[in-house]
Amino acid sequence: MLFRPTALIGRTSEWEGLERFVERGPGFGIVYGQRRAGKSFLLDHLVAATGGWRYQAIGGTERTQLDD
C-alpha cells in the first residue's frame, strides 16, 4: 500500500486504482478525462509516493514538444 498524501481529500477510489496500477509492476499508462478534474494533481502525488516520473503531452509547437 502506498503512502496516501494528506493533501488528497476524498478520491479514495481513484487513489486505489492508481495503487493497483503500481502494484502490477513497471508499465505504461494513459490517464484521460475532463479538464480541471484533478488528473495531474493525483499523478504528481503518485510520482512523489513511488519515485516514478510522468510526461504530460500537451499541445504546442513542434519545437516546444521536442524540447519537453
N, CA, C, O and CB atoms as a CASP TS submission, in Angstrom:
PFRMAT TS
TARGET T0000
AUTHOR 0000-0000-0000
METHOD Language model
MODEL 1
PARENT N/A
ATOM      1  N   MET     1       0.840  -1.180   0.000  1.00  0.00           N
ATOM      2  CA  MET     1       0.000   0.000   0.000  1.00  0.00           C
ATOM      3  C   MET     1       0.887   1.246   0.000  1.00  0.00           C
ATOM      4  O   MET     1       1.841   1.346   0.771  1.00  0.00           O
ATOM      5  CB  MET     1      -0.957  -0.004   1.220  1.00  0.00           C
ATOM      6  N   LEU     2       0.559   2.180  -0.867  1.00  0.00           N
ATOM      7  CA  LEU     2       1.305   3.425  -0.967  1.00  0.00           C
ATOM      8  C   LEU     2       0.894   4.394   0.131  1.00  0.00           C
ATOM      9  O   LEU     2      -0.225   4.355   0.642  1.00  0.00           O
ATOM     10  CB  LEU     2       1.097   4.062  -2.336  1.00  0.00           C
ATOM     11  N   PHE     3       1.833   5.261   0.476  1.00  0.00           N
ATOM     12  CA  PHE     3       1.515   6.346   1.396  1.00  0.00           C
ATOM     13  C   PHE     3       0.486   7.250   0.746  1.00  0.00           C
ATOM     14  O   PHE     3       0.709   7.758  -0.353  1.00  0.00           O
ATOM     15  CB  PHE     3       2.788   7.146   1.787  1.00  0.00           C
ATOM     16  N   ARG     4      -0.622   7.452   1.407  1.00  0.00           N
ATOM     17  CA  ARG     4      -1.669   8.324   0.868  1.00  0.00           C
ATOM     18  C   ARG     4      -1.415   9.751   1.349  1.00  0.00           C
ATOM     19  O   ARG     4      -1.482  10.017   2.549  1.00  0.00           O
ATOM     20  CB  ARG     4      -3.093   7.834   1.301  1.00  0.00           C
ATOM     21  N   PRO     5      -1.123  10.671   0.427  1.00  0.00           N
ATOM     22  CA  PRO     5      -0.843  12.054   0.817  1.00  0.00           C
ATOM     23  C   PRO     5      -2.018  12.692   1.546  1.00  0.00           C
ATOM     24  O   PRO     5      -3.175  12.459   1.199  1.00  0.00           O
ATOM     25  CB  PRO     5      -0.491  12.881  -0.407  1.00  0.00           C
ATOM     26  N   THR     6      -1.715  13.488   2.548  1.00  0.00           N
ATOM     27  CA  THR     6      -2.768  14.147   3.308  1.00  0.00           C
ATOM     28  C   THR     6      -3.477  15.214   2.468  1.00  0.00           C
ATOM     29  O   THR     6      -4.585  15.628   2.809  1.00  0.00           O
ATOM     30  CB  THR     6      -2.188  14.775   4.576  1.00  0.00           C
ATOM     31  N   ALA     7      -2.852  15.662   1.375  1.00  0.00           N
ATOM     32  CA  ALA     7      -3.471  16.664   0.510  1.00  0.00           C
ATOM     33  C   ALA     7      -4.659  16.095  -0.271  1.00  0.00           C
ATOM     34  O   ALA     7      -5.471  16.849  -0.808  1.00  0.00           O
ATOM     35  CB  ALA     7      -2.438  17.224  -0.458  1.00  0.00           C
ATOM     36  N   LEU     8      -4.756  14.779  -0.331  1.00  0.00           N
ATOM     37  CA  LEU     8      -5.875  14.160  -1.048  1.00  0.00           C
ATOM     38  C   LEU     8      -7.079  14.085  -0.123  1.00  0.00           C
ATOM     39  O   LEU     8      -7.057  13.409   0.905  1.00  0.00           O
ATOM     40  CB  LEU     8      -5.496  12.742  -1.571  1.00  0.00           C
ATOM     41  N   ILE     9      -8.103  14.780  -0.506  1.00  0.00           N
ATOM     42  CA  ILE     9      -9.344  14.761   0.260  1.00  0.00           C
ATOM     43  C   ILE     9     -10.357  14.026  -0.603  1.00  0.00           C
ATOM     44  O   ILE     9     -10.648  14.439  -1.726  1.00  0.00           O
ATOM     45  CB  ILE     9      -9.838  16.224   0.642  1.00  0.00           C
ATOM     46  N   GLY    10     -10.890  12.940  -0.073  1.00  0.00           N
ATOM     47  CA  GLY    10     -11.750  12.095  -0.889  1.00  0.00           C
ATOM     48  C   GLY    10     -10.870  11.325  -1.860  1.00  0.00           C
ATOM     49  O   GLY    10      -9.777  10.901  -1.484  1.00  0.00           O
ATOM     50  N   ARG    11     -11.298  11.138  -3.056  1.00  0.00           N
ATOM     51  CA  ARG    11     -10.527  10.486  -4.118  1.00  0.00           C
ATOM     52  C   ARG    11     -10.045   9.092  -3.744  1.00  0.00           C
ATOM     53  O   ARG    11      -9.038   8.628  -4.279  1.00  0.00           O
ATOM     54  CB  ARG    11      -9.346  11.335  -4.480  1.00  0.00           C
ATOM     55  N   THR    12     -10.736   8.423  -2.845  1.00  0.00           N
ATOM     56  CA  THR    12     -10.318   7.096  -2.387  1.00  0.00           C
ATOM     57  C   THR    12     -10.299   6.096  -3.532  1.00  0.00           C
ATOM     58  O   THR    12      -9.312   5.380  -3.700  1.00  0.00           O
ATOM     59  CB  THR    12     -11.245   6.599  -1.279  1.00  0.00           C
ATOM     60  N   SER    13     -11.348   6.029  -4.313  1.00  0.00           N
ATOM     61  CA  SER    13     -11.388   5.036  -5.396  1.00  0.00           C
ATOM     62  C   SER    13     -10.336   5.340  -6.463  1.00  0.00           C
ATOM     63  O   SER    13      -9.738   4.421  -7.022  1.00  0.00           O
ATOM     64  CB  SER    13     -12.788   4.996  -6.035  1.00  0.00           C
ATOM     65  N   GLU    14     -10.110   6.617  -6.745  1.00  0.00           N
ATOM     66  CA  GLU    14      -9.096   6.979  -7.737  1.00  0.00           C
ATOM     67  C   GLU    14      -7.704   6.576  -7.259  1.00  0.00           C
ATOM     68  O   GLU    14      -6.915   6.019  -8.023  1.00  0.00           O
ATOM     69  CB  GLU    14      -9.141   8.490  -8.027  1.00  0.00           C
ATOM     70  N   TRP    15      -7.408   6.861  -5.991  1.00  0.00           N
ATOM     71  CA  TRP    15      -6.090   6.522  -5.437  1.00  0.00           C
ATOM     72  C   TRP    15      -5.900   5.004  -5.401  1.00  0.00           C
ATOM     73  O   TRP    15      -4.814   4.510  -5.702  1.00  0.00           O
ATOM     74  CB  TRP    15      -5.927   7.115  -4.015  1.00  0.00           C
ATOM     75  N   GLU    16      -6.940   4.271  -5.039  1.00  0.00           N
ATOM     76  CA  GLU    16      -6.848   2.809  -5.015  1.00  0.00           C
ATOM     77  C   GLU    16      -6.596   2.253  -6.416  1.00  0.00           C
ATOM     78  O   GLU    16      -5.858   1.280  -6.570  1.00  0.00           O
ATOM     79  CB  GLU    16      -8.133   2.202  -4.429  1.00  0.00           C
ATOM     80  N   GLY    17      -7.198   2.855  -7.430  1.00  0.00           N
ATOM     81  CA  GLY    17      -6.946   2.440  -8.805  1.00  0.00           C
ATOM     82  C   GLY    17      -5.498   2.669  -9.206  1.00  0.00           C
ATOM     83  O   GLY    17      -4.896   1.834  -9.881  1.00  0.00           O
ATOM     84  N   LEU    18      -4.944   3.792  -8.793  1.00  0.00           N
ATOM     85  CA  LEU    18      -3.539   4.071  -9.077  1.00  0.00           C
ATOM     86  C   LEU    18      -2.625   3.110  -8.318  1.00  0.00           C
ATOM     87  O   LEU    18      -1.600   2.681  -8.848  1.00  0.00           O
ATOM     88  CB  LEU    18      -3.199   5.521  -8.714  1.00  0.00           C
ATOM     89  N   GLU    19      -2.990   2.772  -7.082  1.00  0.00           N
ATOM     90  CA  GLU    19      -2.215   1.787  -6.319  1.00  0.00           C
ATOM     91  C   GLU    19      -2.190   0.437  -7.031  1.00  0.00           C
ATOM     92  O   GLU    19      -1.142  -0.204  -7.114  1.00  0.00           O
ATOM     93  CB  GLU    19      -2.798   1.625  -4.906  1.00  0.00           C
ATOM     94  N   ARG    20      -3.337   0.009  -7.543  1.00  0.00           N
ATOM     95  CA  ARG    20      -3.390  -1.271  -8.267  1.00  0.00           C
ATOM     96  C   ARG    20      -2.502  -1.230  -9.504  1.00  0.00           C
ATOM     97  O   ARG    20      -1.833  -2.214  -9.819  1.00  0.00           O
ATOM     98  CB  ARG    20      -4.840  -1.606  -8.671  1.00  0.00           C
ATOM     99  N   PHE    21      -2.490  -0.110 -10.199  1.00  0.00           N
ATOM    100  CA  PHE    21      -1.630   0.048 -11.371  1.00  0.00           C
ATOM    101  C   PHE    21      -0.163  -0.109 -10.983  1.00  0.00           C
ATOM    102  O   PHE    21       0.590  -0.804 -11.666  1.00  0.00           O
ATOM    103  CB  PHE    21      -1.863   1.420 -12.034  1.00  0.00           C
ATOM    104  N   VAL    22       0.243   0.526  -9.899  1.00  0.00           N
ATOM    105  CA  VAL    22       1.638   0.467  -9.447  1.00  0.00           C
ATOM    106  C   VAL    22       1.999  -0.942  -8.986  1.00  0.00           C
ATOM    107  O   VAL    22       3.100  -1.418  -9.263  1.00  0.00           O
ATOM    108  CB  VAL    22       1.879   1.475  -8.306  1.00  0.00           C
ATOM    109  N   GLU    23       1.092  -1.609  -8.292  1.00  0.00           N
ATOM    110  CA  GLU    23       1.363  -2.951  -7.764  1.00  0.00           C
ATOM    111  C   GLU    23       1.592  -3.978  -8.866  1.00  0.00           C
ATOM    112  O   GLU    23       2.254  -4.988  -8.624  1.00  0.00           O
ATOM    113  CB  GLU    23       0.217  -3.403  -6.886  1.00  0.00           C
ATOM    114  N   ARG    24       1.067  -3.753 -10.066  1.00  0.00           N
ATOM    115  CA  ARG    24       1.275  -4.681 -11.178  1.00  0.00           C
ATOM    116  C   ARG    24       2.709  -4.648 -11.691  1.00  0.00           C
ATOM    117  O   ARG    24       3.115  -5.534 -12.443  1.00  0.00           O
ATOM    118  CB  ARG    24       0.319  -4.359 -12.313  1.00  0.00           C
ATOM    119  N   GLY    25       3.465  -3.657 -11.301  1.00  0.00           N
ATOM    120  CA  GLY    25       4.850  -3.566 -11.742  1.00  0.00           C
ATOM    121  C   GLY    25       5.011  -2.524 -12.833  1.00  0.00           C
ATOM    122  O   GLY    25       4.053  -1.849 -13.209  1.00  0.00           O
ATOM    123  N   PRO    26       6.241  -2.398 -13.343  1.00  0.00           N
ATOM    124  CA  PRO    26       6.516  -1.367 -14.350  1.00  0.00           C
ATOM    125  C   PRO    26       5.553  -1.466 -15.527  1.00  0.00           C
ATOM    126  O   PRO    26       5.231  -2.555 -16.001  1.00  0.00           O
ATOM    127  CB  PRO    26       7.958  -1.482 -14.847  1.00  0.00           C
ATOM    128  N   GLY    27       5.117  -0.337 -15.970  1.00  0.00           N
ATOM    129  CA  GLY    27       4.183  -0.334 -17.083  1.00  0.00           C
ATOM    130  C   GLY    27       3.978   1.056 -17.638  1.00  0.00           C
ATOM    131  O   GLY    27       4.555   2.032 -17.157  1.00  0.00           O
ATOM    132  N   PHE    28       3.165   1.127 -18.638  1.00  0.00           N
ATOM    133  CA  PHE    28       2.840   2.375 -19.311  1.00  0.00           C
ATOM    134  C   PHE    28       1.356   2.605 -19.141  1.00  0.00           C
ATOM    135  O   PHE    28       0.549   1.711 -19.398  1.00  0.00           O
ATOM    136  CB  PHE    28       3.244   2.346 -20.821  1.00  0.00           C
ATOM    137  N   GLY    29       1.000   3.782 -18.715  1.00  0.00           N
ATOM    138  CA  GLY    29      -0.410   4.085 -18.536  1.00  0.00           C
ATOM    139  C   GLY    29      -0.783   5.417 -19.137  1.00  0.00           C
ATOM    140  O   GLY    29       0.052   6.315 -19.245  1.00  0.00           O
ATOM    141  N   ILE    30      -2.005   5.544 -19.520  1.00  0.00           N
ATOM    142  CA  ILE    30      -2.537   6.786 -20.041  1.00  0.00           C
ATOM    143  C   ILE    30      -3.722   7.180 -19.180  1.00  0.00           C
ATOM    144  O   ILE    30      -4.607   6.368 -18.912  1.00  0.00           O
ATOM    145  CB  ILE    30      -2.943   6.650 -21.538  1.00  0.00           C
ATOM    146  N   VAL    31      -3.732   8.412 -18.758  1.00  0.00           N
ATOM    147  CA  VAL    31      -4.839   8.937 -17.959  1.00  0.00           C
ATOM    148  C   VAL    31      -5.505  10.038 -18.775  1.00  0.00           C
ATOM    149  O   VAL    31      -4.843  10.957 -19.257  1.00  0.00           O
ATOM    150  CB  VAL    31      -4.346   9.477 -16.557  1.00  0.00           C
ATOM    151  N   TYR    32      -6.797   9.936 -18.922  1.00  0.00           N
ATOM    152  CA  TYR    32      -7.523  10.960 -19.673  1.00  0.00           C
ATOM    153  C   TYR    32      -8.837  11.240 -18.985  1.00  0.00           C
ATOM    154  O   TYR    32      -9.325  10.440 -18.186  1.00  0.00           O
ATOM    155  CB  TYR    32      -7.759  10.524 -21.138  1.00  0.00           C
ATOM    156  N   GLY    33      -9.395  12.371 -19.303  1.00  0.00           N
ATOM    157  CA  GLY    33     -10.678  12.727 -18.727  1.00  0.00           C
ATOM    158  C   GLY    33     -10.955  14.200 -18.893  1.00  0.00           C
ATOM    159  O   GLY    33     -10.227  14.914 -19.583  1.00  0.00           O
ATOM    160  N   GLN    34     -12.005  14.638 -18.259  1.00  0.00           N
ATOM    161  CA  GLN    34     -12.434  16.019 -18.325  1.00  0.00           C
ATOM    162  C   GLN    34     -11.346  16.962 -17.845  1.00  0.00           C
ATOM    163  O   GLN    34     -10.550  16.619 -16.971  1.00  0.00           O
ATOM    164  CB  GLN    34     -13.689  16.216 -17.511  1.00  0.00           C
ATOM    165  N   ARG    35     -11.320  18.149 -18.424  1.00  0.00           N
ATOM    166  CA  ARG    35     -10.390  19.172 -17.963  1.00  0.00           C
ATOM    167  C   ARG    35     -10.734  19.596 -16.541  1.00  0.00           C
ATOM    168  O   ARG    35     -11.895  19.584 -16.131  1.00  0.00           O
ATOM    169  CB  ARG    35     -10.408  20.387 -18.905  1.00  0.00           C
ATOM    170  N   ARG    36      -9.694  19.972 -15.801  1.00  0.00           N
ATOM    171  CA  ARG    36      -9.844  20.516 -14.446  1.00  0.00           C
ATOM    172  C   ARG    36     -10.454  19.519 -13.471  1.00  0.00           C
ATOM    173  O   ARG    36     -11.155  19.916 -12.540  1.00  0.00           O
ATOM    174  CB  ARG    36     -10.695  21.761 -14.485  1.00  0.00           C
ATOM    175  N   ALA    37     -10.197  18.227 -13.675  1.00  0.00           N
ATOM    176  CA  ALA    37     -10.762  17.204 -12.791  1.00  0.00           C
ATOM    177  C   ALA    37      -9.757  16.699 -11.757  1.00  0.00           C
ATOM    178  O   ALA    37     -10.115  15.894 -10.897  1.00  0.00           O
ATOM    179  CB  ALA    37     -11.269  16.037 -13.614  1.00  0.00           C
ATOM    180  N   GLY    38      -8.495  17.161 -11.826  1.00  0.00           N
ATOM    181  CA  GLY    38      -7.501  16.766 -10.839  1.00  0.00           C
ATOM    182  C   GLY    38      -6.593  15.624 -11.257  1.00  0.00           C
ATOM    183  O   GLY    38      -5.936  15.024 -10.407  1.00  0.00           O
ATOM    184  N   LYS    39      -6.540  15.306 -12.544  1.00  0.00           N
ATOM    185  CA  LYS    39      -5.697  14.201 -13.021  1.00  0.00           C
ATOM    186  C   LYS    39      -4.224  14.467 -12.726  1.00  0.00           C
ATOM    187  O   LYS    39      -3.535  13.602 -12.184  1.00  0.00           O
ATOM    188  CB  LYS    39      -5.898  13.983 -14.530  1.00  0.00           C
ATOM    189  N   SER    40      -3.740  15.644 -13.074  1.00  0.00           N
ATOM    190  CA  SER    40      -2.329  15.981 -12.845  1.00  0.00           C
ATOM    191  C   SER    40      -2.005  15.986 -11.358  1.00  0.00           C
ATOM    192  O   SER    40      -0.936  15.531 -10.952  1.00  0.00           O
ATOM    193  CB  SER    40      -1.992  17.349 -13.460  1.00  0.00           C
ATOM    194  N   PHE    41      -2.917  16.495 -10.549  1.00  0.00           N
ATOM    195  CA  PHE    41      -2.736  16.533  -9.101  1.00  0.00           C
ATOM    196  C   PHE    41      -2.531  15.125  -8.548  1.00  0.00           C
ATOM    197  O   PHE    41      -1.605  14.887  -7.772  1.00  0.00           O
ATOM    198  CB  PHE    41      -3.945  17.201  -8.425  1.00  0.00           C
ATOM    199  N   LEU    42      -3.396  14.197  -8.949  1.00  0.00           N
ATOM    200  CA  LEU    42      -3.280  12.812  -8.490  1.00  0.00           C
ATOM    201  C   LEU    42      -1.968  12.183  -8.963  1.00  0.00           C
ATOM    202  O   LEU    42      -1.281  11.513  -8.192  1.00  0.00           O
ATOM    203  CB  LEU    42      -4.472  11.984  -8.990  1.00  0.00           C
ATOM    204  N   LEU    43      -1.630  12.401 -10.224  1.00  0.00           N
ATOM    205  CA  LEU    43      -0.408  11.795 -10.761  1.00  0.00           C
ATOM    206  C   LEU    43       0.848  12.384 -10.140  1.00  0.00           C
ATOM    207  O   LEU    43       1.821  11.663  -9.917  1.00  0.00           O
ATOM    208  CB  LEU    43      -0.357  11.967 -12.264  1.00  0.00           C
ATOM    209  N   ASP    44       0.844  13.680  -9.857  1.00  0.00           N
ATOM    210  CA  ASP    44       2.000  14.283  -9.176  1.00  0.00           C
ATOM    211  C   ASP    44       2.225  13.629  -7.818  1.00  0.00           C
ATOM    212  O   ASP    44       3.365  13.369  -7.432  1.00  0.00           O
ATOM    213  CB  ASP    44       1.799  15.804  -9.005  1.00  0.00           C
ATOM    214  N   HIS    45       1.148  13.366  -7.098  1.00  0.00           N
ATOM    215  CA  HIS    45       1.267  12.715  -5.789  1.00  0.00           C
ATOM    216  C   HIS    45       1.683  11.247  -5.933  1.00  0.00           C
ATOM    217  O   HIS    45       2.437  10.732  -5.108  1.00  0.00           O
ATOM    218  CB  HIS    45      -0.066  12.812  -5.024  1.00  0.00           C
ATOM    219  N   LEU    46       1.199  10.586  -6.962  1.00  0.00           N
ATOM    220  CA  LEU    46       1.601   9.203  -7.210  1.00  0.00           C
ATOM    221  C   LEU    46       3.097   9.124  -7.509  1.00  0.00           C
ATOM    222  O   LEU    46       3.796   8.257  -6.984  1.00  0.00           O
ATOM    223  CB  LEU    46       0.791   8.607  -8.377  1.00  0.00           C
ATOM    224  N   VAL    47       3.576  10.019  -8.344  1.00  0.00           N
ATOM    225  CA  VAL    47       5.004  10.049  -8.686  1.00  0.00           C
ATOM    226  C   VAL    47       5.841  10.313  -7.435  1.00  0.00           C
ATOM    227  O   VAL    47       6.882   9.686  -7.237  1.00  0.00           O
ATOM    228  CB  VAL    47       5.288  11.131  -9.761  1.00  0.00           C
ATOM    229  N   ALA    48       5.391  11.230  -6.602  1.00  0.00           N
ATOM    230  CA  ALA    48       6.120  11.525  -5.363  1.00  0.00           C
ATOM    231  C   ALA    48       6.149  10.314  -4.432  1.00  0.00           C
ATOM    232  O   ALA    48       7.156  10.067  -3.768  1.00  0.00           O
ATOM    233  CB  ALA    48       5.483  12.722  -4.643  1.00  0.00           C
ATOM    234  N   ALA    49       5.053   9.562  -4.381  1.00  0.00           N
ATOM    235  CA  ALA    49       4.964   8.404  -3.482  1.00  0.00           C
ATOM    236  C   ALA    49       5.776   7.215  -3.978  1.00  0.00           C
ATOM    237  O   ALA    49       6.197   6.379  -3.179  1.00  0.00           O
ATOM    238  CB  ALA    49       3.517   7.991  -3.312  1.00  0.00           C
ATOM    239  N   THR    50       6.001   7.127  -5.290  1.00  0.00           N
ATOM    240  CA  THR    50       6.671   5.949  -5.839  1.00  0.00           C
ATOM    241  C   THR    50       8.070   6.221  -6.360  1.00  0.00           C
ATOM    242  O   THR    50       8.817   5.283  -6.639  1.00  0.00           O
ATOM    243  CB  THR    50       5.851   5.378  -6.936  1.00  0.00           C
ATOM    244  N   GLY    51       8.441   7.495  -6.495  1.00  0.00           N
ATOM    245  CA  GLY    51       9.743   7.812  -7.072  1.00  0.00           C
ATOM    246  C   GLY    51       9.754   7.641  -8.582  1.00  0.00           C
ATOM    247  O   GLY    51      10.820   7.542  -9.190  1.00  0.00           O
ATOM    248  N   GLY    52       8.586   7.605  -9.183  1.00  0.00           N
ATOM    249  CA  GLY    52       8.485   7.439 -10.628  1.00  0.00           C
ATOM    250  C   GLY    52       8.572   8.763 -11.356  1.00  0.00           C
ATOM    251  O   GLY    52       9.026   9.763 -10.801  1.00  0.00           O
ATOM    252  N   TRP    53       8.138   8.761 -12.588  1.00  0.00           N
ATOM    253  CA  TRP    53       8.101  10.002 -13.369  1.00  0.00           C
ATOM    254  C   TRP    53       6.898   9.958 -14.294  1.00  0.00           C
ATOM    255  O   TRP    53       6.304   8.903 -14.518  1.00  0.00           O
ATOM    256  CB  TRP    53       9.420  10.203 -14.184  1.00  0.00           C
ATOM    257  N   ARG    54       6.554  11.107 -14.820  1.00  0.00           N
ATOM    258  CA  ARG    54       5.441  11.195 -15.754  1.00  0.00           C
ATOM    259  C   ARG    54       5.750  12.249 -16.800  1.00  0.00           C
ATOM    260  O   ARG    54       6.536  13.168 -16.570  1.00  0.00           O
ATOM    261  CB  ARG    54       4.121  11.522 -15.019  1.00  0.00           C
ATOM    262  N   TYR    55       5.127  12.100 -17.930  1.00  0.00           N
ATOM    263  CA  TYR    55       5.247  13.062 -19.008  1.00  0.00           C
ATOM    264  C   TYR    55       3.851  13.507 -19.384  1.00  0.00           C
ATOM    265  O   TYR    55       2.959  12.683 -19.588  1.00  0.00           O
ATOM    266  CB  TYR    55       6.002  12.465 -20.230  1.00  0.00           C
ATOM    267  N   GLN    56       3.663  14.805 -19.476  1.00  0.00           N
ATOM    268  CA  GLN    56       2.353  15.332 -19.813  1.00  0.00           C
ATOM    269  C   GLN    56       2.390  15.835 -21.245  1.00  0.00           C
ATOM    270  O   GLN    56       3.067  16.817 -21.551  1.00  0.00           O
ATOM    271  CB  GLN    56       1.928  16.459 -18.836  1.00  0.00           C
ATOM    272  N   ALA    57       1.667  15.167 -22.106  1.00  0.00           N
ATOM    273  CA  ALA    57       1.584  15.569 -23.503  1.00  0.00           C
ATOM    274  C   ALA    57       0.583  16.708 -23.631  1.00  0.00           C
ATOM    275  O   ALA    57      -0.604  16.547 -23.346  1.00  0.00           O
ATOM    276  CB  ALA    57       1.181  14.375 -24.406  1.00  0.00           C
ATOM    277  N   ILE    58       1.072  17.839 -24.055  1.00  0.00           N
ATOM    278  CA  ILE    58       0.207  18.999 -24.238  1.00  0.00           C
ATOM    279  C   ILE    58       0.413  19.556 -25.637  1.00  0.00           C
ATOM    280  O   ILE    58       1.423  19.283 -26.286  1.00  0.00           O
ATOM    281  CB  ILE    58       0.490  20.083 -23.165  1.00  0.00           C
ATOM    282  N   GLY    59      -0.535  20.322 -26.080  1.00  0.00           N
ATOM    283  CA  GLY    59      -0.419  20.932 -27.398  1.00  0.00           C
ATOM    284  C   GLY    59       0.662  21.998 -27.416  1.00  0.00           C
ATOM    285  O   GLY    59       1.027  22.540 -26.372  1.00  0.00           O
ATOM    286  N   GLY    60       1.157  22.286 -28.564  1.00  0.00           N
ATOM    287  CA  GLY    60       2.165  23.322 -28.713  1.00  0.00           C
ATOM    288  C   GLY    60       2.868  23.171 -30.042  1.00  0.00           C
ATOM    289  O   GLY    60       2.494  22.342 -30.871  1.00  0.00           O
ATOM    290  N   THR    61       3.862  23.961 -30.229  1.00  0.00           N
ATOM    291  CA  THR    61       4.623  23.874 -31.469  1.00  0.00           C
ATOM    292  C   THR    61       5.499  22.627 -31.445  1.00  0.00           C
ATOM    293  O   THR    61       5.771  22.067 -30.383  1.00  0.00           O
ATOM    294  CB  THR    61       5.484  25.141 -31.678  1.00  0.00           C
ATOM    295  N   GLU    62       5.925  22.210 -32.596  1.00  0.00           N
ATOM    296  CA  GLU    62       6.796  21.036 -32.682  1.00  0.00           C
ATOM    297  C   GLU    62       8.072  21.247 -31.870  1.00  0.00           C
ATOM    298  O   GLU    62       8.526  20.330 -31.185  1.00  0.00           O
ATOM    299  CB  GLU    62       7.147  20.732 -34.150  1.00  0.00           C
ATOM    300  N   ARG    63       8.643  22.424 -31.937  1.00  0.00           N
ATOM    301  CA  ARG    63       9.882  22.731 -31.203  1.00  0.00           C
ATOM    302  C   ARG    63       9.660  22.609 -29.691  1.00  0.00           C
ATOM    303  O   ARG    63      10.488  22.036 -28.983  1.00  0.00           O
ATOM    304  CB  ARG    63      10.384  24.158 -31.554  1.00  0.00           C
ATOM    305  N   THR    64       8.551  23.144 -29.209  1.00  0.00           N
ATOM    306  CA  THR    64       8.236  23.083 -27.781  1.00  0.00           C
ATOM    307  C   THR    64       8.057  21.644 -27.334  1.00  0.00           C
ATOM    308  O   THR    64       8.551  21.259 -26.274  1.00  0.00           O
ATOM    309  CB  THR    64       6.973  23.893 -27.470  1.00  0.00           C
ATOM    310  N   GLN    65       7.362  20.851 -28.124  1.00  0.00           N
ATOM    311  CA  GLN    65       7.141  19.464 -27.755  1.00  0.00           C
ATOM    312  C   GLN    65       8.449  18.684 -27.736  1.00  0.00           C
ATOM    313  O   GLN    65       8.662  17.855 -26.851  1.00  0.00           O
ATOM    314  CB  GLN    65       6.156  18.814 -28.714  1.00  0.00           C
ATOM    315  N   LEU    66       9.320  18.939 -28.697  1.00  0.00           N
ATOM    316  CA  LEU    66      10.615  18.247 -28.717  1.00  0.00           C
ATOM    317  C   LEU    66      11.478  18.670 -27.526  1.00  0.00           C
ATOM    318  O   LEU    66      12.189  17.845 -26.953  1.00  0.00           O
ATOM    319  CB  LEU    66      11.360  18.534 -30.040  1.00  0.00           C
ATOM    320  N   ASP    67      11.419  19.931 -27.157  1.00  0.00           N
ATOM    321  CA  ASP    67      12.179  20.409 -26.002  1.00  0.00           C
ATOM    322  C   ASP    67      11.731  19.746 -24.713  1.00  0.00           C
ATOM    323  O   ASP    67      12.541  19.479 -23.825  1.00  0.00           O
ATOM    324  CB  ASP    67      12.047  21.911 -25.873  1.00  0.00           C
ATOM    325  N   ASP    68      10.419  19.481 -24.617  1.00  0.00           N
ATOM    326  CA  ASP    68       9.888  18.821 -23.410  1.00  0.00           C
ATOM    327  C   ASP    68      10.429  17.415 -23.313  1.00  0.00           C
ATOM    328  O   ASP    68      10.105  16.692 -22.371  1.00  0.00           O
ATOM    329  CB  ASP    68       8.342  18.796 -23.420  1.00  0.00           C
TER
END
